[in-house]
Structure formats: C-alpha cells, structure tokens
Amino acid sequence: MDPRPLIALDGDGVLLDYNLAYAKAWERATGRYPAELDIQAYWAIDRWDVERLSGEKLEQFRACFDVDFWSTIPPLASAVEACHRLRDQGYDLVCVTALAEDLADARLRNLRQHDFPIEKVFATAHSLEGRSPKADVLEQLKPVAFVDDYLPYMVGVDGSIHKALVLREPKGSPNIGQHLSAVDSTHADLSDFVRWWLSRH
C-alpha cells in the first residue's frame, strides 16, 4: 500500500491564534488585559495596546512564554475542521513550527487538546533572514504541500513542494516583495487553502 501523501502545516498563524494568546500573556505579566488597537495588524505587538518593554520588564514578560503558554494557545477559527477535511481525503498532517526543540511536546499537546488530527511536531530554530529554518526538515519529509503565514520561511524550500502562503492580517505584513515569486498559491486562511487544494487534487 502506498503511503498517504503528507501536508506540512505551520503552527502560529495557520493552526493556532498566537496573537490572541499574546494578549493573555500580557495580562499574566502585567495584570491588565490589553485593549485591541488594530485587528488588521500582522504582529501581535501592533494589534494590542501594549508598550515596548525593555530591561527587567521585558524579561518578566518573556518569562510568561513558558511551556504552559505554548500548551494553551487557542485554535484559529475553522482550522481544526480544515485539518479533518484533509485527513478525510487521505492526507497525513504534520506541524513544522519555528519553535525551540524543547517546546515541541508542548505544541503537540496543544494541538491534541483541540482535536487537530496531527501526530508529529517538528520544531526548528527561528531565523529572521536568509534560507528558511524549515527548509531542511521539509526536504527530509517531502510533503506534497507546505502551508505557512510567514513569507521568509518559504525561501529555500524545495521546488517540488507546493508552497501555500496564508496572507492573514495585512498591516505590517512581511508577506510582500520579491520572495512572493517563491510561492505557488496564496490564501486567506487554512480553510481557504483546503478548499482550493481539494478542488484540484
């Protein structure tokens, strides 16, 4: 029997609502849930009415991004359903996420808690420029498609893999410029990708 084709999915911004979880982390650190400034902002720090921290306050805030945080991020609307549609149509799913390796188990627990049909998480180092930190893992996994919401993580990914970019909130988005030529399709969210993909395969 031939193995089921594989689709690789990013975590934050594709499966999980990191920006919403960010507000809870701010509340945990400061005792105040921030007001929402701009729902169209790509970056969490621009979406919420929060100050730019430094020094000890910044370290206190960063300490809130612990195993508990990465285990309890809410799912994005319709993302769980979209994943089940892919599974029902014969695809296996993995999460390839730019997290520290020691947080991979927390991410997997988080996904299972929300009933995502995903059994494996591959955590890669974060990178701000150059070749995607996910490229090597994807080359080994050889998925038929890779879905991410961060354009720089498409750079250097094997050309045989369909690269689907979730555009999501546009203000301040990094999903612009010359590297868009590396992308095979763009979508509003994971559900939009799934509808598009299944209509063609």
Secondary structure by P-SEA (a helix, b strand, c coil): ccccbbbbbbcccccccaaaaaaaaaaaaccccccccccccccccccccccccccaaaaaaaaaccaaaaabbbbccaaaaaaaaaaaabbbbbbbccccccaaaaaaaaaaaacccccbbbbbbbbccccccaaaaaaaacccbbbbcccccccccccccbbbbbcccccccccccccccccccccccaaaaaaaaaacc
